[in-house]
Amino acid sequence: MDESTLVIQYYPGKDRCNSSGSISSVKSKYKTNNRKILRKDNHVPFIIYKNDEGLEPYKKVVKWYEDYNQTIEKLFFPLHYNCSSFVIIKSNGAYFSYKGAYSNNQLFTVLGSDELLNK
């Protein structure tokens, strides 16, 4: 059995919160996060989008995956939460989702917290 922990950063589509910003801010948020996540044993990062409106300038900064059939949206983010959200899914099925704007520090605090991830 694979013991990987999935770390999904989710872009819900263009909104007032995420419709501006520089390539360097996107690079900081996603590319830096991916590098840090990959340094953790058995952690696999994904950056998933609902629709790619507003992503055109950032498509070459990181690899984006489309949420085909809105699987991630239906399971974890049924409402449009502004900016972006994340969900961490452990191999045993336990997960933690954060809905709406988050900082890199919040993401890594959850990743480092066994208490939050074992609920």
DRENTI-992504 format. One record per residue: x, y, z of N, C-alpha, C, O in turn; residue in one letter; residue number from 1. Coordinates in steps of 0.001 Angstrom, whole numbers. Atoms other than C-alpha are relative to their C-alpha. Layout:
<rec n_xx="X" n_yy="Y" n_zz="Z" ca_xx="X" ca_yy="Y" ca_zz="Z" c_xx="X" c_yy="Y" c_zz="Z" o_xx="X" o_yy="Y" o_zz="Z" residuo="a" num="NUM"/>
...
This chain:
<rec n_xx="847" n_yy="-1190" n_zz="0" ca_xx="0" ca_yy="0" ca_zz="0" c_xx="888" c_yy="1247" c_zz="0" o_xx="1870" o_yy="1318" o_zz="738" residuo="m" num="1"/>
<rec n_xx="-739" n_yy="-1247" n_zz="80" ca_xx="1277" ca_yy="3459" ca_zz="-901" c_xx="-317" c_yy="858" c_zz="1220" o_xx="-1484" o_yy="1058" o_zz="1560" residuo="d" num="2"/>
<rec n_xx="173" n_yy="-799" n_zz="-1216" ca_xx="1810" ca_yy="5614" ca_zz="2181" c_xx="115" c_yy="1499" c_zz="-255" o_xx="418" o_yy="2259" o_zz="664" residuo="e" num="3"/>
<rec n_xx="-153" n_yy="-1412" n_zz="343" ca_xx="1842" ca_yy="8956" ca_zz="355" c_xx="-1118" c_yy="856" c_zz="579" o_xx="-2265" o_yy="424" o_zz="698" residuo="s" num="4"/>
<rec n_xx="957" n_yy="-1019" n_zz="-417" ca_xx="131" ca_yy="12038" ca_zz="1701" c_xx="-152" c_yy="967" c_zz="-1170" o_xx="832" o_yy="1519" o_zz="-1661" residuo="t" num="5"/>
<rec n_xx="257" n_yy="-921" n_zz="1102" ca_xx="-1518" ca_yy="14128" ca_zz="-1012" c_xx="-234" c_yy="1397" c_zz="558" o_xx="-957" o_yy="1571" o_zz="1539" residuo="l" num="6"/>
<rec n_xx="181" n_yy="-1397" n_zz="-379" ca_xx="-1326" ca_yy="17900" ca_zz="-699" c_xx="-542" c_yy="716" c_zz="-1235" o_xx="176" o_yy="931" o_zz="-2211" residuo="v" num="7"/>
<rec n_xx="664" n_yy="-614" n_zz="1142" ca_xx="-3810" ca_yy="19594" ca_zz="-3012" c_xx="-263" c_yy="1469" c_zz="292" o_xx="-966" o_yy="1812" o_zz="1242" residuo="i" num="8"/>
<rec n_xx="320" n_yy="-1423" n_zz="-48" ca_xx="-3819" ca_yy="23347" ca_zz="-3502" c_xx="-1019" c_yy="228" c_zz="-1107" o_xx="-780" o_yy="-132" o_zz="-2260" residuo="q" num="9"/>
<rec n_xx="1147" n_yy="-44" n_zz="901" ca_xx="-7112" ca_yy="24213" ca_zz="-5165" c_xx="-339" c_yy="1435" c_zz="-397" o_xx="-582" o_yy="2291" o_zz="454" residuo="y" num="10"/>
<rec n_xx="372" n_yy="-1299" n_zz="566" ca_xx="-7835" ca_yy="27190" ca_zz="-7431" c_xx="-1449" c_yy="-102" c_zz="-462" o_xx="-1739" o_yy="-875" o_zz="-1376" residuo="y" num="11"/>
<rec n_xx="1424" n_yy="155" n_zz="284" ca_xx="-11639" ca_yy="27697" ca_zz="-7568" c_xx="-481" c_yy="687" c_zz="-1272" o_xx="-1633" o_yy="520" o_zz="-1671" residuo="p" num="12"/>
<rec n_xx="392" n_yy="-831" n_zz="1133" ca_xx="-11650" ca_yy="29972" ca_zz="-10598" c_xx="198" c_yy="1454" c_zz="379" o_xx="371" o_yy="1796" o_zz="1549" residuo="g" num="13"/>
<rec n_xx="-278" n_yy="-1418" n_zz="-183" ca_xx="-11204" ca_yy="33675" ca_zz="-11033" c_xx="-1011" c_yy="650" c_zz="930" o_xx="-2218" o_yy="450" o_zz="793" residuo="k" num="14"/>
<rec n_xx="842" n_yy="-819" n_zz="-875" ca_xx="-12549" ca_yy="35928" ca_zz="-8280" c_xx="783" c_yy="1261" c_zz="362" o_xx="1922" o_yy="1432" o_zz="-73" residuo="d" num="15"/>
<rec n_xx="-670" n_yy="-1271" n_zz="-327" ca_xx="-11699" ca_yy="39340" ca_zz="-6799" c_xx="1307" c_yy="-221" c_zz="749" o_xx="2240" o_yy="571" o_zz="619" residuo="r" num="16"/>
<rec n_xx="-1179" n_yy="262" n_zz="-814" ca_xx="-9144" ca_yy="37809" ca_zz="-4471" c_xx="1190" c_yy="-478" c_zz="-829" o_xx="2324" o_yy="-78" o_zz="-565" residuo="c" num="17"/>
<rec n_xx="-1120" n_yy="596" n_zz="723" ca_xx="-7076" ca_yy="35894" ca_zz="-7013" c_xx="146" c_yy="498" c_zz="-1440" o_xx="886" o_yy="-91" o_zz="-2227" residuo="n" num="18"/>
<rec n_xx="-48" n_yy="-465" n_zz="1385" ca_xx="-7576" ca_yy="37926" ca_zz="-10179" c_xx="1124" c_yy="994" c_zz="-258" o_xx="1295" o_yy="1464" o_zz="-1382" residuo="s" num="19"/>
<rec n_xx="-1150" n_yy="-875" n_zz="201" ca_xx="-4556" ca_yy="40106" ca_zz="-9625" c_xx="1197" c_yy="-632" c_zz="693" o_xx="1056" o_yy="-1586" o_zz="1459" residuo="s" num="20"/>
<rec n_xx="-1214" n_yy="545" n_zz="-593" ca_xx="-1022" ca_yy="39448" ca_zz="-8605" c_xx="1039" c_yy="-190" c_zz="-1077" o_xx="736" o_yy="-288" o_zz="-2266" residuo="g" num="21"/>
<rec n_xx="-1096" n_yy="126" n_zz="950" ca_xx="2314" ca_yy="39084" ca_zz="-10188" c_xx="394" c_yy="-1467" c_zz="-149" o_xx="29" o_yy="-2318" o_zz="663" residuo="s" num="22"/>
<rec n_xx="-504" n_yy="1353" n_zz="197" ca_xx="3956" ca_yy="36002" ca_zz="-11577" c_xx="886" c_yy="-384" c_zz="1172" o_xx="905" o_yy="-1547" o_zz="1575" residuo="i" num="23"/>
<rec n_xx="-864" n_yy="335" n_zz="-1132" ca_xx="6438" ca_yy="36237" ca_zz="-8720" c_xx="-800" c_yy="-405" c_zz="1235" o_xx="-347" o_yy="-1252" o_zz="2005" residuo="s" num="24"/>
<rec n_xx="806" n_yy="407" n_zz="-1151" ca_xx="3644" ca_yy="36016" ca_zz="-6130" c_xx="-569" c_yy="-1399" c_zz="-196" o_xx="-650" o_yy="-2167" o_zz="763" residuo="s" num="25"/>
<rec n_xx="489" n_yy="1351" n_zz="294" ca_xx="2195" ca_yy="32921" ca_zz="-7829" c_xx="1150" c_yy="-996" c_zz="139" o_xx="991" o_yy="-2083" o_zz="694" residuo="v" num="26"/>
<rec n_xx="-1181" n_yy="852" n_zz="-98" ca_xx="5673" ca_yy="31468" ca_zz="-8104" c_xx="329" c_yy="-257" c_zz="1469" o_xx="656" o_yy="-1379" o_zz="1854" residuo="k" num="27"/>
<rec n_xx="-281" n_yy="129" n_zz="-1425" ca_xx="6194" ca_yy="32120" ca_zz="-4404" c_xx="-987" c_yy="-942" c_zz="667" o_xx="-597" o_yy="-1815" o_zz="1442" residuo="s" num="28"/>
<rec n_xx="1019" n_yy="801" n_zz="-676" ca_xx="2906" ca_yy="30556" ca_zz="-3365" c_xx="40" c_yy="-1459" c_zz="-424" o_xx="56" o_yy="-2345" o_zz="430" residuo="k" num="29"/>
<rec n_xx="148" n_yy="1367" n_zz="470" ca_xx="2814" ca_yy="27464" ca_zz="-5539" c_xx="1323" c_yy="-725" c_zz="-238" o_xx="1508" o_yy="-1852" o_zz="221" residuo="y" num="30"/>
<rec n_xx="-1251" n_yy="683" n_zz="330" ca_xx="6297" ca_yy="26695" ca_zz="-6815" c_xx="830" c_yy="-242" c_zz="1259" o_xx="1380" o_yy="-1328" o_zz="1442" residuo="k" num="31"/>
<rec n_xx="-742" n_yy="162" n_zz="-1243" ca_xx="7960" ca_yy="27289" ca_zz="-3456" c_xx="-662" c_yy="-1049" c_zz="878" o_xx="19" o_yy="-1884" o_zz="1473" residuo="t" num="32"/>
<rec n_xx="715" n_yy="1005" n_zz="-792" ca_xx="5257" ca_yy="25274" ca_zz="-1701" c_xx="274" c_yy="-1406" c_zz="-530" o_xx="545" o_yy="-2319" o_zz="249" residuo="n" num="33"/>
<rec n_xx="-251" n_yy="1322" n_zz="573" ca_xx="5714" ca_yy="22369" ca_zz="-4114" c_xx="1379" c_yy="-517" c_zz="379" o_xx="1531" o_yy="-1681" o_zz="749" residuo="n" num="34"/>
<rec n_xx="-1363" n_yy="406" n_zz="-362" ca_xx="9454" ca_yy="22304" ca_zz="-3465" c_xx="67" c_yy="-438" c_zz="1457" o_xx="664" o_yy="-1467" o_zz="1771" residuo="r" num="35"/>
<rec n_xx="-22" n_yy="329" n_zz="-1429" ca_xx="8933" ca_yy="22312" ca_zz="312" c_xx="-781" c_yy="-1278" c_zz="287" o_xx="-365" o_yy="-2089" o_zz="1115" residuo="k" num="36"/>
<rec n_xx="818" n_yy="1205" n_zz="-204" ca_xx="6222" ca_yy="19651" ca_zz="134" c_xx="774" c_yy="-1235" c_zz="-455" o_xx="757" o_yy="-2262" o_zz="224" residuo="i" num="37"/>
<rec n_xx="-748" n_yy="1137" n_zz="519" ca_xx="8418" ca_yy="17372" ca_zz="-1977" c_xx="1172" c_yy="-387" c_zz="908" o_xx="1617" o_yy="-1535" o_zz="874" residuo="l" num="38"/>
<rec n_xx="-1082" n_yy="301" n_zz="-941" ca_xx="11172" ca_yy="17607" ca_zz="673" c_xx="-475" c_yy="-884" c_zz="1151" o_xx="330" o_yy="-1552" o_zz="1800" residuo="r" num="39"/>
<rec n_xx="548" n_yy="831" n_zz="-1071" ca_xx="8846" ca_yy="15891" ca_zz="3145" c_xx="-159" c_yy="-1422" c_zz="-523" o_xx="-608" o_yy="-1628" o_zz="-1650" residuo="k" num="40"/>
<rec n_xx="130" n_yy="1401" n_zz="415" ca_xx="8922" ca_yy="12102" ca_zz="3017" c_xx="-1442" c_yy="-337" c_zz="-339" o_xx="-2359" o_yy="-23" o_zz="420" residuo="d" num="41"/>
<rec n_xx="1300" n_yy="529" n_zz="419" ca_xx="5991" ca_yy="10601" ca_zz="1124" c_xx="-1098" c_yy="1047" c_zz="-147" o_xx="-2269" o_yy="737" o_zz="73" residuo="n" num="42"/>
<rec n_xx="990" n_yy="-1050" n_zz="253" ca_xx="4246" ca_yy="13910" ca_zz="364" c_xx="10" c_yy="327" c_zz="-1491" o_xx="1068" o_yy="522" o_zz="-2088" residuo="h" num="43"/>
<rec n_xx="121" n_yy="-250" n_zz="1430" ca_xx="2952" ca_yy="14542" ca_zz="-3145" c_xx="-895" c_yy="1222" c_zz="-216" o_xx="-2070" o_yy="1194" o_zz="147" residuo="v" num="44"/>
<rec n_xx="791" n_yy="-1210" n_zz="221" ca_xx="1807" ca_yy="18048" ca_zz="-4171" c_xx="-716" c_yy="0" c_zz="-1352" o_xx="-190" o_yy="-480" o_zz="-2357" residuo="p" num="45"/>
<rec n_xx="760" n_yy="-237" n_zz="1229" ca_xx="-871" ca_yy="18833" ca_zz="-6745" c_xx="-605" c_yy="1389" c_zz="72" o_xx="-1045" o_yy="1830" o_zz="1135" residuo="f" num="46"/>
<rec n_xx="676" n_yy="-1287" n_zz="97" ca_xx="-2172" ca_yy="22195" ca_zz="-7898" c_xx="-1126" c_yy="-208" c_zz="-1006" o_xx="-889" o_yy="-428" o_zz="-2193" residuo="i" num="47"/>
<rec n_xx="1174" n_yy="350" n_zz="795" ca_xx="-5685" ca_yy="21711" ca_zz="-9202" c_xx="-888" c_yy="1224" c_zz="-168" o_xx="-1062" o_yy="2015" o_zz="759" residuo="i" num="48"/>
<rec n_xx="897" n_yy="-1129" n_zz="249" ca_xx="-8030" ca_yy="24207" ca_zz="-10818" c_xx="-1367" c_yy="-488" c_zz="-440" o_xx="-1506" o_yy="-1526" o_zz="-1087" residuo="y" num="49"/>
<rec n_xx="1369" n_yy="281" n_zz="434" ca_xx="-11783" ca_yy="24230" ca_zz="-11315" c_xx="-156" c_yy="399" c_zz="-1463" o_xx="-602" o_yy="-392" o_zz="-2294" residuo="k" num="50"/>
<rec n_xx="-71" n_yy="-453" n_zz="1388" ca_xx="-11493" ca_yy="26323" ca_zz="-14465" c_xx="1203" c_yy="919" c_zz="-113" o_xx="1647" o_yy="1502" o_zz="876" residuo="n" num="51"/>
<rec n_xx="-1271" n_yy="-707" n_zz="147" ca_xx="-8502" ca_yy="28072" ca_zz="-15920" c_xx="-126" c_yy="1486" c_zz="-321" o_xx="857" o_yy="2122" o_zz="-699" residuo="d" num="52"/>
<rec n_xx="153" n_yy="-1438" n_zz="215" ca_xx="-9980" ca_yy="31553" ca_zz="-16310" c_xx="869" c_yy="748" c_zz="1016" o_xx="760" o_yy="529" o_zz="2223" residuo="e" num="53"/>
<rec n_xx="-897" n_yy="-769" n_zz="-853" ca_xx="-7369" ca_yy="33938" ca_zz="-14938" c_xx="1363" c_yy="-644" c_zz="200" o_xx="2254" o_yy="-19" o_zz="775" residuo="g" num="54"/>
<rec n_xx="-1275" n_yy="696" n_zz="-196" ca_xx="-4548" ca_yy="31372" ca_zz="-14999" c_xx="980" c_yy="164" c_zz="-1152" o_xx="2137" o_yy="-240" o_zz="-1041" residuo="l" num="55"/>
<rec n_xx="-826" n_yy="-71" n_zz="1198" ca_xx="-3190" ca_yy="32191" ca_zz="-18448" c_xx="1431" c_yy="477" c_zz="273" o_xx="2371" o_yy="-156" o_zz="-207" residuo="e" num="56"/>
<rec n_xx="-1384" n_yy="-461" n_zz="-206" ca_xx="-173" ca_yy="34220" ca_zz="-17218" c_xx="836" c_yy="-943" c_zz="874" o_xx="2063" o_yy="-843" o_zz="887" residuo="p" num="57"/>
<rec n_xx="-697" n_yy="819" n_zz="-989" ca_xx="715" ca_yy="31555" ca_zz="-14634" c_xx="175" c_yy="-1453" c_zz="-414" o_xx="774" o_yy="-2242" o_zz="317" residuo="y" num="58"/>
<rec n_xx="-17" n_yy="1407" n_zz="422" ca_xx="388" ca_yy="28339" ca_zz="-16633" c_xx="1415" c_yy="-566" c_zz="-119" o_xx="1617" o_yy="-1763" o_zz="86" residuo="k" num="59"/>
<rec n_xx="-1362" n_yy="499" n_zz="161" ca_xx="4128" ca_yy="28104" ca_zz="-17235" c_xx="811" c_yy="46" c_zz="1292" o_xx="1937" o_yy="-451" o_zz="1338" residuo="k" num="60"/>
<rec n_xx="-719" n_yy="-121" n_zz="-1271" ca_xx="5101" ca_yy="28855" ca_zz="-13640" c_xx="23" c_yy="-1339" c_zz="738" o_xx="1060" o_yy="-1741" o_zz="1265" residuo="v" num="61"/>
<rec n_xx="120" n_yy="1304" n_zz="-650" ca_xx="3869" ca_yy="25528" ca_zz="-12215" c_xx="-913" c_yy="-889" c_zz="-842" o_xx="-1615" o_yy="-406" o_zz="-1730" residuo="v" num="62"/>
<rec n_xx="883" n_yy="937" n_zz="712" ca_xx="2087" ca_yy="22414" ca_zz="-13486" c_xx="-1366" c_yy="16" c_zz="671" o_xx="-1479" o_yy="-211" o_zz="1876" residuo="k" num="63"/>
<rec n_xx="1379" n_yy="-51" n_zz="-475" ca_xx="-1680" ca_yy="22747" ca_zz="-13116" c_xx="-745" c_yy="-1225" c_zz="-513" o_xx="-500" o_yy="-1690" o_zz="-1626" residuo="w" num="64"/>
<rec n_xx="841" n_yy="1124" n_zz="399" ca_xx="-4170" ca_yy="19882" ca_zz="-13215" c_xx="-1457" c_yy="429" c_zz="86" o_xx="-1881" o_yy="1044" o_zz="1064" residuo="y" num="65"/>
<rec n_xx="1417" n_yy="-345" n_zz="5" ca_xx="-7800" ca_yy="20326" ca_zz="-14169" c_xx="-782" c_yy="-961" c_zz="894" o_xx="-492" o_yy="-2156" o_zz="951" residuo="e" num="66"/>
<rec n_xx="895" n_yy="799" n_zz="-838" ca_xx="-10467" ca_yy="19108" ca_zz="-11746" c_xx="-1097" c_yy="-573" c_zz="-895" o_xx="-2237" o_yy="-110" o_zz="-880" residuo="d" num="67"/>
<rec n_xx="969" n_yy="620" n_zz="903" ca_xx="-12161" ca_yy="16891" ca_zz="-14329" c_xx="-1191" c_yy="-505" c_zz="809" o_xx="-1029" o_yy="-1076" o_zz="1887" residuo="y" num="68"/>
<rec n_xx="1249" n_yy="423" n_zz="-650" ca_xx="-15767" ca_yy="16176" ca_zz="-13395" c_xx="-207" c_yy="636" c_zz="1378" o_xx="-1082" o_yy="200" o_zz="2127" residuo="n" num="69"/>
<rec n_xx="104" n_yy="-720" n_zz="-1269" ca_xx="-15301" ca_yy="18537" ca_zz="-10406" c_xx="51" c_yy="-937" c_zz="1216" o_xx="-653" o_yy="-716" o_zz="2201" residuo="q" num="70"/>
<rec n_xx="-121" n_yy="971" n_zz="-1086" ca_xx="-14310" ca_yy="15604" ca_zz="-8175" c_xx="495" c_yy="652" c_zz="1283" o_xx="-104" o_yy="461" o_zz="2342" residuo="t" num="71"/>
<rec n_xx="-550" n_yy="-661" n_zz="-1193" ca_xx="-12190" ca_yy="17679" ca_zz="-5776" c_xx="-986" c_yy="1026" c_zz="532" o_xx="-1211" o_yy="1123" o_zz="1738" residuo="i" num="72"/>
<rec n_xx="995" n_yy="-998" n_zz="-407" ca_xx="-14754" ca_yy="20463" ca_zz="-5744" c_xx="-1156" c_yy="-666" c_zz="750" o_xx="-1520" o_yy="-218" o_zz="1837" residuo="e" num="73"/>
<rec n_xx="1159" n_yy="661" n_zz="-614" ca_xx="-17639" ca_yy="18093" ca_zz="-4932" c_xx="339" c_yy="-609" c_zz="1352" o_xx="-469" o_yy="-555" o_zz="2279" residuo="k" num="74"/>
<rec n_xx="-377" n_yy="651" n_zz="-1255" ca_xx="-15735" ca_yy="16254" ca_zz="-2208" c_xx="387" c_yy="977" c_zz="1108" o_xx="25" o_yy="773" o_zz="2267" residuo="l" num="75"/>
<rec n_xx="-591" n_yy="-847" n_zz="-1036" ca_xx="-14022" ca_yy="19138" ca_zz="-414" c_xx="-426" c_yy="1467" c_zz="-29" o_xx="-444" o_yy="2118" o_zz="1015" residuo="f" num="76"/>
<rec n_xx="270" n_yy="-1431" n_zz="130" ca_xx="-15056" ca_yy="22563" ca_zz="-1732" c_xx="-1282" c_yy="252" c_zz="-781" o_xx="-1225" o_yy="825" o_zz="-1869" residuo="f" num="77"/>
<rec n_xx="1249" n_yy="-115" n_zz="751" ca_xx="-18747" ca_yy="22517" ca_zz="-2741" c_xx="-450" c_yy="1439" c_zz="-251" o_xx="-1267" o_yy="1690" o_zz="-1137" residuo="p" num="78"/>
<rec n_xx="279" n_yy="-1421" n_zz="217" ca_xx="-18958" ca_yy="26299" ca_zz="-2449" c_xx="1250" c_yy="657" c_zz="-563" o_xx="2347" o_yy="111" o_zz="-449" residuo="l" num="79"/>
<rec n_xx="-1157" n_yy="-739" n_zz="490" ca_xx="-16713" ca_yy="28863" ca_zz="-4107" c_xx="622" c_yy="730" c_zz="1190" o_xx="72" o_yy="1713" o_zz="1687" residuo="h" num="80"/>
<rec n_xx="-736" n_yy="-663" n_zz="-1083" ca_xx="-14215" ca_yy="29768" ca_zz="-1393" c_xx="1035" c_yy="887" c_zz="-654" o_xx="1858" o_yy="417" o_zz="-1440" residuo="y" num="81"/>
<rec n_xx="-858" n_yy="-978" n_zz="662" ca_xx="-12360" ca_yy="32933" ca_zz="-2384" c_xx="1483" c_yy="-319" c_zz="106" o_xx="1949" o_yy="-936" o_zz="1064" residuo="n" num="82"/>
<rec n_xx="-1455" n_yy="85" n_zz="152" ca_xx="-8724" ca_yy="32958" ca_zz="-3418" c_xx="426" c_yy="-1396" c_zz="-410" o_xx="588" o_yy="-1662" o_zz="-1601" residuo="c" num="83"/>
<rec n_xx="-349" n_yy="1396" n_zz="236" ca_xx="-7770" ca_yy="29301" ca_zz="-3142" c_xx="-114" c_yy="-721" c_zz="1332" o_xx="-238" o_yy="-86" o_zz="2380" residuo="s" num="84"/>
<rec n_xx="150" n_yy="817" n_zz="-1190" ca_xx="-7993" ca_yy="26462" ca_zz="-658" c_xx="1008" c_yy="-1134" c_zz="-79" o_xx="1717" o_yy="-1278" o_zz="-1076" residuo="s" num="85"/>
<rec n_xx="-834" n_yy="1199" n_zz="83" ca_xx="-6091" ca_yy="23325" ca_zz="234" c_xx="-630" c_yy="-1133" c_zz="783" o_xx="-1432" o_yy="-919" o_zz="1692" residuo="f" num="86"/>
<rec n_xx="396" n_yy="1201" n_zz="-724" ca_xx="-6735" ca_yy="19788" ca_zz="1368" c_xx="1213" c_yy="-920" c_zz="55" o_xx="1951" o_yy="-1068" o_zz="-920" residuo="v" num="87"/>
<rec n_xx="-1076" n_yy="964" n_zz="-211" ca_xx="-4261" ca_yy="17295" ca_zz="2791" c_xx="-674" c_yy="-1335" c_zz="284" o_xx="-1498" o_yy="-1439" o_zz="1192" residuo="i" num="88"/>
<rec n_xx="640" n_yy="1306" n_zz="-125" ca_xx="-5226" ca_yy="13638" ca_zz="2429" c_xx="1078" c_yy="-1040" c_zz="304" o_xx="1992" o_yy="-1263" o_zz="-489" residuo="i" num="89"/>
<rec n_xx="-950" n_yy="1044" n_zz="-391" ca_xx="-3326" ca_yy="10932" ca_zz="4279" c_xx="-405" c_yy="-1334" c_zz="-616" o_xx="-1552" o_yy="-1519" o_zz="-1024" residuo="k" num="90"/>
<rec n_xx="245" n_yy="1303" n_zz="626" ca_xx="-3037" ca_yy="7383" ca_zz="2974" c_xx="-1071" c_yy="-813" c_zz="725" o_xx="-1674" o_yy="-1704" o_zz="126" residuo="s" num="91"/>
<rec n_xx="1028" n_yy="729" n_zz="-747" ca_xx="-5382" ca_yy="6133" ca_zz="5725" c_xx="-1396" c_yy="596" c_zz="-188" o_xx="-2363" o_yy="120" o_zz="407" residuo="n" num="92"/>
<rec n_xx="1289" n_yy="-626" n_zz="287" ca_xx="-8170" ca_yy="8401" ca_zz="4417" c_xx="-289" c_yy="1238" c_zz="835" o_xx="-1209" o_yy="1992" o_zz="517" residuo="g" num="93"/>
<rec n_xx="179" n_yy="-1213" n_zz="-802" ca_xx="-7876" ca_yy="11073" ca_zz="7109" c_xx="372" c_yy="1208" c_zz="-858" o_xx="1302" o_yy="1146" o_zz="-1662" residuo="a" num="94"/>
<rec n_xx="-319" n_yy="-1198" n_zz="768" ca_xx="-7912" ca_yy="14568" ca_zz="5662" c_xx="-298" c_yy="1245" c_zz="819" o_xx="-1027" o_yy="1210" o_zz="1810" residuo="y" num="95"/>
<rec n_xx="240" n_yy="-1313" n_zz="-579" ca_xx="-7862" ca_yy="18225" ca_zz="6611" c_xx="-165" c_yy="952" c_zz="-1169" o_xx="692" o_yy="1011" o_zz="-2050" residuo="f" num="96"/>
<rec n_xx="187" n_yy="-981" n_zz="1074" ca_xx="-9314" ca_yy="20906" ca_zz="4353" c_xx="-67" c_yy="1397" c_zz="601" o_xx="-634" o_yy="1617" o_zz="1671" residuo="s" num="97"/>
<rec n_xx="0" n_yy="-1415" n_zz="-386" ca_xx="-8791" ca_yy="24634" ca_zz="4625" c_xx="-682" c_yy="745" c_zz="-1132" o_xx="-211" o_yy="728" o_zz="-2269" residuo="y" num="98"/>
<rec n_xx="834" n_yy="-624" n_zz="1029" ca_xx="-11410" ca_yy="26652" ca_zz="2775" c_xx="206" c_yy="1510" c_zz="-34" o_xx="-61" o_yy="2212" o_zz="942" residuo="k" num="99"/>
<rec n_xx="-182" n_yy="-1434" n_zz="177" ca_xx="-10551" ca_yy="30068" ca_zz="1448" c_xx="1456" c_yy="401" c_zz="117" o_xx="2343" o_yy="-441" o_zz="249" residuo="g" num="100"/>
<rec n_xx="-1353" n_yy="-546" n_zz="22" ca_xx="-7515" ca_yy="32317" ca_zz="1492" c_xx="857" c_yy="-574" c_zz="1117" o_xx="421" o_yy="-668" o_zz="2265" residuo="a" num="101"/>
<rec n_xx="-934" n_yy="537" n_zz="-987" ca_xx="-4515" ca_yy="30829" ca_zz="3252" c_xx="1403" c_yy="495" c_zz="-312" o_xx="1711" o_yy="867" o_zz="-1444" residuo="y" num="102"/>
<rec n_xx="-1399" n_yy="-376" n_zz="196" ca_xx="-884" ca_yy="31698" ca_zz="3753" c_xx="840" c_yy="-1277" c_zz="-85" o_xx="390" o_yy="-2355" o_zz="305" residuo="s" num="103"/>
<rec n_xx="-921" n_yy="1137" n_zz="33" ca_xx="2081" ca_yy="29419" ca_zz="3130" c_xx="222" c_yy="-532" c_zz="1409" o_xx="302" o_yy="-1743" o_zz="1612" residuo="n" num="104"/>
<rec n_xx="-207" n_yy="429" n_zz="-1385" ca_xx="2609" ca_yy="29365" ca_zz="6902" c_xx="-1143" c_yy="-880" c_zz="490" o_xx="-903" o_yy="-1870" o_zz="1181" residuo="n" num="105"/>
<rec n_xx="1138" n_yy="811" n_zz="-427" ca_xx="-911" ca_yy="28019" ca_zz="7473" c_xx="74" c_yy="-1404" c_zz="-596" o_xx="-191" o_yy="-2386" o_zz="98" residuo="q" num="106"/>
<rec n_xx="-123" n_yy="1293" n_zz="650" ca_xx="-363" ca_yy="25222" ca_zz="4968" c_xx="1033" c_yy="-863" c_zz="717" o_xx="763" o_yy="-2024" o_zz="1025" residuo="l" num="107"/>
<rec n_xx="-1064" n_yy="794" n_zz="-604" ca_xx="2912" ca_yy="24123" ca_zz="6557" c_xx="-218" c_yy="-244" c_zz="1488" o_xx="326" o_yy="-1202" o_zz="2038" residuo="f" num="108"/>
<rec n_xx="387" n_yy="282" n_zz="-1387" ca_xx="1533" ca_yy="24432" ca_zz="10084" c_xx="-859" c_yy="-1254" c_zz="41" o_xx="-653" o_yy="-2123" o_zz="888" residuo="t" num="109"/>
<rec n_xx="857" n_yy="1190" n_zz="54" ca_xx="-1140" ca_yy="21890" ca_zz="9163" c_xx="834" c_yy="-1224" c_zz="-388" o_xx="680" o_yy="-2286" o_zz="214" residuo="v" num="110"/>
<rec n_xx="-836" n_yy="1131" n_zz="410" ca_xx="1399" ca_yy="19669" ca_zz="7380" c_xx="866" c_yy="-509" c_zz="1146" o_xx="1159" o_yy="-1703" o_zz="1222" residuo="l" num="111"/>
<rec n_xx="-852" n_yy="385" n_zz="-1123" ca_xx="3520" ca_yy="19657" ca_zz="10524" c_xx="-765" c_yy="-432" c_zz="1232" o_xx="-154" o_yy="-775" o_zz="2245" residuo="g" num="112"/>
<rec n_xx="811" n_yy="300" n_zz="-1177" ca_xx="626" ca_yy="18933" ca_zz="12875" c_xx="-652" c_yy="-1376" c_zz="-109" o_xx="-1616" o_yy="-1557" o_zz="-852" residuo="s" num="113"/>
<rec n_xx="621" n_yy="1325" n_zz="-26" ca_xx="-125" ca_yy="15284" ca_zz="13525" c_xx="-1393" c_yy="67" c_zz="592" o_xx="-2280" o_yy="-684" o_zz="185" residuo="d" num="114"/>
<rec n_xx="1314" n_yy="-121" n_zz="-645" ca_xx="-3032" ca_yy="16360" ca_zz="15717" c_xx="-1079" c_yy="374" c_zz="-1013" o_xx="-2148" o_yy="-236" o_zz="-1032" residuo="e" num="115"/>
<rec n_xx="986" n_yy="-438" n_zz="990" ca_xx="-4827" ca_yy="18164" ca_zz="12880" c_xx="-230" c_yy="-1057" c_zz="-1072" o_xx="-1351" o_yy="-1231" o_zz="-1550" residuo="l" num="116"/>
<rec n_xx="121" n_yy="970" n_zz="1091" ca_xx="-4119" ca_yy="15435" ca_zz="10343" c_xx="-499" c_yy="-1369" c_zz="457" o_xx="-748" o_yy="-2235" o_zz="-382" residuo="l" num="117"/>
<rec n_xx="472" n_yy="1303" n_zz="-483" ca_xx="-5238" ca_yy="12551" ca_zz="12556" c_xx="-1428" c_yy="46" c_zz="511" o_xx="-1851" o_yy="-865" o_zz="1223" residuo="n" num="118"/>
<rec n_xx="1401" n_yy="-101" n_zz="-426" ca_xx="-8813" ca_yy="13725" ca_zz="13151" c_xx="-857" c_yy="-869" c_zz="-861" o_xx="-2071" o_yy="-926" o_zz="-666" residuo="k" num="119"/>
